[in-house]
Amino acid sequence: MADTITIRTDAETEHALAVLTSDGVSRSAAIRAAVLAAAERKERLADMQLAVLAMPLGEPDGVNLADEIARERSGDL
């Protein structure tokens, strides 16, 4: 048997639920789908962050960005 969850809604949440249920889906089904979609997005974001962190940085190009910015700001181009 599934657990029951109770939520308190406000005007913004009620509007969102109205949008999600406009095609006749029940509030319960709409909320369940929204929770599952949010969890999937969060997991996908975490996977993408890990993939970016695992990417090789490559070789340094020898450019010191801080020095370049300071030189541009001082007019010593």
FENPE-V703569 format. One record per pair of residues at least 12 apart in sequence whose C-alpha atoms are under 10 Angstrom apart, sorted by the first residue. I is the first residue (numbers start at 1). GAP is how many residues later the second one is. D is the distance in whole Angstrom. If there is no record, write none. Layout:
I_GAP_D ; I_GAP_D
//
This chain:
4_24_10 ; 5_23_10 ; 16_14_10 ; 16_15_10 ; 17_13_7 ; 17_14_8 ; 17_17_10 ; 18_12_10 ; 20_13_9 ; 20_14_9
//
